[in-house]
């Protein structure tokens, strides 16, 4: 077993069985992170020595075990998005004004991963305020793509995507309000899952805490192997008594999903922005693979998705208690002014300054127009759920493979394929589909009906077998 290629649960089993030790597994992943960190910059802060001590403690517990049921991830390394509270670790989300803030509690998802026995290697970089798809900030710097450092690794969970994609972590935990799990997973060639609303608590993330945010924001796993997604989801799912949006929801089993006869919707005419030939070809190959397994393909024109950004922004505004400017000021930052937004340098990135400016302009949207957009968003969600039914929907992850750094700051509409599913409230799994001729990851999103997370994950597992799943950087 190559320790930095195996799935998290394969590693857990090997550690329990004595075929390897937690210390060997942790050291192997630390070695990868130490090698790639100077270039990739995925970690905001490491905790390597603490992780080694925890690995030794896990090995001692296994050696002394006398029939005790051991935690499912005992001794397995992982990484955690820095915006999720993890006691004693930074919790700044790239905001310079929070540079000295250390978490004093654990986010619910972090606590559940720790209770399952996982060994965190560190916390990973995010975009400033987790509000952009390129993770660059004035606190930790820029995270780069392990397949090509001149390109983005996505955002806002980019450090997670980069560390997992580089082979430095079997899995990580991220959050997604507009593609923040799936875009880093796509750009870094690994799997990511945005859950159905109301399954996983959002408790303990900065920024966060707005009423109703669970309609669009979800926590979920990023993993190098599809087989880890559902077991990880079972670990982090369920009410915590704090996030009132989360309810007890039965989770299905991917192994029970029969692809024969499964409806597969392939969206057409959904965007004004051209999708690259490579991305379209990858989706066609995925659809054909499912058809070969007996699935029923259905191509559906979706021109109504062309207005999704306006609908999404209206819905996002409805769940936001504070503007970005108010959030920054609350954390001790100076009030953003027109002059400071236009000036180079300073504590905020170009993307943050642009978003604050756009937010100020958006505040002038008349209520009558906003109400129409809300109704249109709800109708679109109803239509999408009806179209998908109990099947799945194949949708491009992005217009192209990972773009070069800064290439999307002036083109925010490019994220429409990802934020579509936050607006619609559907579960969606990001699936890698090999590399293009330049060695950059290809992929596709697999969405399903609310509560059918296991169906999209089952399709991801099938596609992994067909296309090979994650291909480590530098390997053919």
N, C-alpha and C positions, 0 to 999 in steps of 0.2 A: 504494500500500500504506500503510495506517495502521499505523505501527510498533508501537503499543501494542495492536493488535487481532490481529496476525498470530501464527501458530504459531511455535514455536522453530525448527523446521526450515525453514519458509518464510523466516524471518529469516536463518538461516544461508546459505541459497542466495542470497538477495538480497545479502548481504554479500560472498560469494565472487564473484558475477557483477558487482559494481560498481554495482548499482542503488541501493545505499545503503552506508553505512559502519558499522562497529561503533561508532564514536564517536557517530554520529547516533542509532543504536538505543539505546545505553547512556544518552545524555543524555535521550532521550525518556522512558525508563522512570524515570530518576532524577527527572525533573520531576514525574511522577505521584506517586512516593513522597514527595517533598518536600511536595507539596500535601496528600496524605491523611494523612501521619504524625501531625500534631498531633491529629487526630480518631481515626484508626483505631489508631495505635500498634502497627503490625505488626512493626516492626523493633526488635530488641533493641540492635543497633549497626550503623550503616552503615559502608561503606568506599568512599564515592563517589569520592574522589580517586584511590585505588588502582585502582578500576574504570575510571576514565577513562584512566589510564595504560596499563592492560592493553588497553583498546579501541584506543588509538593503536598499541600494539605489534602487535595483531592486524591492523590496517589496513596497517601497514608490512610485515608478513610476507606478506600477500596481494599487495601491490603488487610485492614483490620475488620473488614465486614464479615459479620456472622449471620447472614440471611436478611439483613436490612434491605428494604427496597430503596435503591439509590435514585437520586434525581435523574431525569432523562438526559440532561446535557452535562452531567458532572465531568468537569475537567476540560470541556471543549472551549477553545478561545472564540471571542467575538469582538465586534466593535460597536460603539454606540454613538449616535448622532449627538453632537455637542449641545444642541438646543434642548435635548431631553435631560431633565435633572438627574444627576448621578452623584450621590453624596461625596463631597470633597473634590469634585472635578469642576472645571470651568463651565459656566452656563450663560454665555454671552450672546450666542447667535451672531457673532461677528460684529457686535456693536462696541465701539471703542469705549463708550461711556460705562460699559459693564465689564471692563477688562479685569477688574479685581473681584468679580462676583464668583463665588464658589457655591455650588448647590449644597443645601443642608438636608435635603430629603431626596428620595428617588421618585422619578416618574413611575406610574403604575406599570408600564410595559417594561421598564428597566428592572424594577423590583421582581417582576415575574420571571424574567430571564435569569436574574441572579438566583432566585429561589430554585430554578430548574438546574442550577449547578454550573452555569456558564462562567467563563473567566474573561472578563473584558480586558482587552489589550490597550484601550485608550478611547478617547472621544474624538470624533471626526469633524472636519471642517464643513461649514455651511455658507451659503450666501448671506449677506447682511440682512438681518431680520427674517431670514428664510424666505425672502420675497423675490428671488430671481433664479433663473435656471443656469446661471454661471456662478459657481462658488468662488467669489472674490470678496475680500473685505480688508479693512485697514488694520485689523487685529492679528489675523493669522496668515494673510496673503491669499494667493490664488492656488486652487487645486487644479492639477493638470491630468490629462488623460494618459493612463499607462500604455495605451496602444500608440499614441502620438502626442508627446507633451505640448505640441503647438496647438492642440485642440482642447475644447472644453470637456470636462467630465460631468457636466450637467449641474443640476441644483434643484432644490436646495440641499438634498442629501448627497452631495457630490463626494464628500470624503468617504462616505459609506460605499458608494459605487466604486470609487477608485481603489480603496483598500481591498474590497472583495474581488474586484476585477483583476487586480495585480497579483492575487493569490495570497495576500497577507492576512486574510480573515475568511473563515468558512461562511459566516453570515454576519449581518448587521441589522440594526433596527433603525428605521427612518420614519418620516412622516410625509404626508402627501396632501396638498390642498390645491395643486394645479399641475401635477406631474412630478412632484418632488421626490418620489420613490422611483417612478417608472423611467423618467428621463436619465437619471444617473445609471440605473440598471441597463438601459438601452445603450448609452454611449460607452459604457464599460463592459458590455458583453455578458452580463449576468442576468439572473432572474429577479424580478421585483413584483410585489403584490400589493395593490390598493384594495382594501377590504370593502365589503358592503357597509354602508353607514350603520352605526349603532352596534357594532360587534366588538370593537376594541376601544378601551377608554383613552381619551386624550389628556387625562390628568397629568400635569407636571411638565408642560413644555412652555418655553419662552420663545417668541410671544405666543400667547394663547389664553384660553379661559373665557372666550366670548360665548354667550348663550346661543345655542343652535349651530355652533361651528361644526358639530359632528355630522351635519348634513353634507359637508364638503371636505372636511379634514379627517384623515384617518392615519393611524399608525400601522406599520406593517413590515414584513421582512424583506431584506435584500439578501440573496443567497446565490452561491455558485452552482448549486444543484437544485433542480425542480422538486426532487423528492423531499427536500427540507421544508418547503413552503407550508404545507398543511400541518405538519407536527408543530412548527413554530407558531402558526396561527392559533392552534389549540392552546398553546402555552400562554399567549398574551391576551386571548379573548375572554370576554365575560365582564359583568358589572363589577365595579370596585366600590360602590357606595358613594362616590363623589361625582363622577360624570353621569348626570341624570339622563343623558341621551342614550346611554348604552343599556341594552336589555339582554336578558338571557336568550340566546339564539342557538338552536341546534345547528351543528356544523356537519355537513355531509362528508362522505368518504370518496376521494377521487377514484379509488379502486373499484367502486360500484358503477362508475360511469361507463356506459356502453357507447362508443363512438359510432357504431352502426345505426344509421337513421338519425343521428344528431343533426339538427338544423344549424348550418353555418352561414351567417350573413356576411357578405362582402360588400362594404360600403363603396358607393360610386358617386362622383359629382358632388363631393362634400366640401370642396375648398376652392377658393380663388387662387391659392398658392399652388404652383405645380409641385407634385411629388416626384422625386428623382426616380429614374428608371430602375436603379438598383433596389430601392425600397419597394417599389411596386412589384418587381420580379420576386423579391423575397416573400412578399405576401402571397403572390400567386403560387409559389412553391409550397408554402404552408397550406394553402387551401387545397391544392392537389393532393398533398399528403393525407389530409383529413378525408378527402373524397375517396382515396384509395382504401381508407379504413372503413368506408361505408357511409360516411357523412353525406348529407344532402346540402349542396351548395345553392345559395340564392343571392344573386347580385341585386342590391337595392339602391336606387338613386336617393341621395340624402342632401339635396340642395338646401334644405332648411338648416343644416349645420353651418352654412356659410356665415350666419349671423351669431355664432356661438360666443364669440368674445364679448360682445355687448351684453348678452344675456348672463354670461358668467360674471362680468364685472358688477352688474346690478345685484346678482345673488350674493356675491362676495361682500359688497357694501352693506347688504342687509344683515349679515352675521357679524360684522365688525363693530365693536363697541367704540374703538378709537381709530383715528386716522394714523397713518404711518408717522406723520410729523408729531402728533400727540404722543405716540408711543416713544419716539426718540426723546422728546422733551421730558417725559415722565422718568426716563432712565438717566437723566442728567445731561443730555446733549443740548447744545445751543439750538434755539428755534431756527429752523431752516428759513432763509430769506431768499428773495429772487436773486440777489447778488451772489449769495453763497452757493445757490444751486447752479449758477453759471460759471463760478470760479473753479479752476483746476485745483487738485489737491484737497486737503482737509480730511476730516474723519469719515466721510461717506463716499461710497463708490459712485461712479457715473450712473449705474443702474438704479441705485437708491434715489439719487437726486432726480432722475427722470421720473421715477414712480411717484415721488412726492409731488412733483410738478403736475403730473397727469391727474393725481388724486385731487389736487386743488381745482383743476379745471372740471373734473367730473362732479365735484360738489355742486356745480351749478345746474345739473340735470333736473329739469322740471319733474315734479312728483307725478304728474299725469303720464309723462313718458316713461318714468321708472316703473309705474304700475303696469303699463302695457308690456314692458319687458319682463316683468315678473310673471305675468300670465303666459306670455310666450314661452318662457323657460319651463314652466310647469307643463304646458302642453307638449313641448318637445320631449320632456322626460317621459310622459305618458306614452307618446308615440314610439319612443325608443324601446321602452319596456315591452310594448305590444309587438314590435317588430322582431325583437330578439326572442321573446317567449322563453322556453326552456332550453334554447340553444345557445350559441355563442356568436360573437360579432368580431370579425377580424378587421382591425383598423391600423393604419400606419402609426408608428410611434412618433415620427417627426418627418419633416419634409425631406431631410437628407441624413446622411451619417453625421457623426459629431462634427459640428462646425469649428472653425478656428476661433481662438479667444477673441472676444469682443465682437464677433460677427453677427450677433443677434440683438445687440443693445438697441439699435434703431429699427429692429423688425420684430417687435413683441408678438405680432400675430402668428409667428411661426409655432408658438406653443399651443395653438388651437387644438391639434389632434390629442394632446394630453389632457388639457383642462376640460375637454368635452365630458369626460366621465365623472369628474368631480361635480359638474353641474347636473348631470343626469342621475347621479347617485347609484351608479352601477359598479360592481366589483370588476377588477381588470388585472390581468397578469401580463407583465412584460416578459417576452420570450426571446432569447437570442437565437439567431438563425445563421450562424457562421460569420465569416469575414468577407469583405469585398476585396477587390484586386489590390487595394492599398493596405490591406491588413486591418481595416476598421470594422467594428461590429455592425452587423445588420440585425434586424429584429422586427417583431410585430406585437401589437397589443391584442390580447384576447379578452373581450368583455363578456359578461353574462348578466342574467337577471338578478335582482337583489336577493341575497341569500344563497346564490348558487356559486359561491367562491370555490367550492370543491370541483365544479364543472370546468371553470376556466383553468384551474390548476391541473386537472386531469388532461386537458388539451395540451397544456404546457409540458407535462410529462411525456405525452406522445411525441410532441415535436422535438423534445430533447433527444429521444431515442432515434428519431429520423435524421436530425441535423447535427447531433453531437453536443448541443448545448454550449456551455462556456468553453471557449478556446483561449488558454492563457496567452498573454502577450508574448510575442517572440516565438510561438509555436505554430507550425503549419496547420 
